[in-house]
């Protein structure tokens, strides 16, 4: 059975089949049933990608999703939190704390919808635009690393990820 390092990275992808070439140190645990589970490996890939992005920014306290949320608000000024949660793949319980943090950091602003006082729209502040530009530069560099990893398989990987999202969401 393929082993994994303590960081959770499967050796199966980088090692020849069987135990040859796997160091004793890397035999910390077995993934067992998880070894062939797509959902589990999607989660590991997401975590690894976010940790690498966070490291690239040099910001240990960078919150997950800030770049995506700022980018979506930038590209859709006046978006409502409900539409934003759908577009970002987050539910209300996870988008609300992100918006609260962005508001507290003066990166976004809320405007009440005159026709519906219970609803509001979101837009970036000047500081939000500046922050998005910083994160976008890091994201571009991060994507270049991901492109090196997936190589010519990038279009197919994106197609499959979009298919998974569209089919399960």
N, C-alpha and C positions, 0 to 999 in steps of 0.2 A: 504494500500500500504506500503511496507517496507520502512523504513526511513534510512537515512544515517547520519553518523557523519560528522562534518565539514571537517574531513580528507578525506571523500569520501568513507569510508568503509561501505559497505552495512550491515545493521543489520540483513537482512534476513538469512544470512548464520549462524549467531551465536545465533539468538533469535528464540524462538518458533513462529509459525505462528500467525499472528495477532499482536496487539499492546502490549500485555502483556509482561512485563519485559523491555520495551523500556523506558528509562528515558526521561523526558521532555527536558533535555539539548540536547539529541541526535536527537531531532525532528527539527533540524535546516532547513532541506529542504527535498524534495522528489526527487527521481531519475526519477519519471514519466516513460516515454517511455524507458528510458535507463536502467531501473531495470532489464529487461530481455534480454538485448542486449549483446551477447557474445563478440563482438568487444570492447565494452565499458569496460567490466570487464577484458578482456585481457590487455587493456591499463592500467587500475587501478592496476592490478596485476604486470605488468611490472614496473610501477612507484614505487609501494610499495617495490618491490624486489630491484630495483636500489637504492632507498633511504636507505634501510636496509643495502645493501652492502657498500654503501658510508659511512654510520655511522660506520660499522664494521671496515673499513679501518682507520677511524679517519681523513679522508681527505675531507674537505668540498669542495675543488675545483677539486675533481676527476671528469673527464669528462666521460660522458656516452660512453660505447663501448671501452674504452682503453684496458681493459682486453681481450675482445674478439679479437680486432685487433692485439694486441701483440701476443696473443696465435696463431692466424691464421698465422701470419708472421713467428713465431717460428716453427710451424709445416709444413710450406710451404716456406722454404727459397728460395728467388728468385721470389716470387709471384709478379705479376704486380698489380697495383692499380685497374685495371678493374676486374681481377679475384677476388681480395680481396673484392671489393665492392659487387660482386655477392655472395661470400661465407659468408659475414657478413650480408647480407640482406640490405645493404645501397646503395643508389644511389650515383652518382659521386658528387653531390652537398653536401652531408653530409659526405662522406669519405674524401674529400679533406681537410676540416678544421682539422679533426682528424689527418691525416697524417702530416699536417703542424705543429700541436702542438707536435706530437711525434718527428718530425725532429728537431724542435726548442729545445726540451728537450734532444736531443741527444740519444733518445731511439731506433731510427731506422736510417738506412742509405739507400740512393738511389744509384743505379748504372745504368748508361746508357747501353742500349742494343746495342752492337757494330753494329749489322745488321740493327738496326732501331733507329737512334739518337733521335727520338721523344718519344720513349718508355723507360721505366726504370723498374728495379726490386727493391724489398724491402727486407731488412734483418734486424735482430736485432743487435744492438751494444752490447758491454759488459754491459753497463748500462741498456739497454733494457732487456737483459736476467735477470739481477738482479731485475729489476722492475717487470717483469713478475713473477718471483719466489715469490716476496712479495704479489702480487695481487692473485696469484694462492693459496697461503695459506689462504688468506681471503675468496676467492671463495669457497674453500673446506669447511671452517667453515660455510659459508653462505648456501651452499648446504645441510649441515647437518640439519640446521634449516628448510629449505624447505622440506627436507625428513620427518622431524617430522610432518610438517603440512599436507602433502599429504599421508603419511604413505604407506600402501601397494598399494595405487592407483598410485604410481609413474610411473610404466611402462605404464599404460593406459594413464595417463596424457601426458607423452612424446609421445606416439603413436598418440594421438589426436592432439597435437601441431604440430608434424611433418606432419600429414595429412592436417591440416589447411594450413600450409606453402606450402606444395607440391601442393595442390589443388588451392590455390589462387595466387601463385607466377608465 
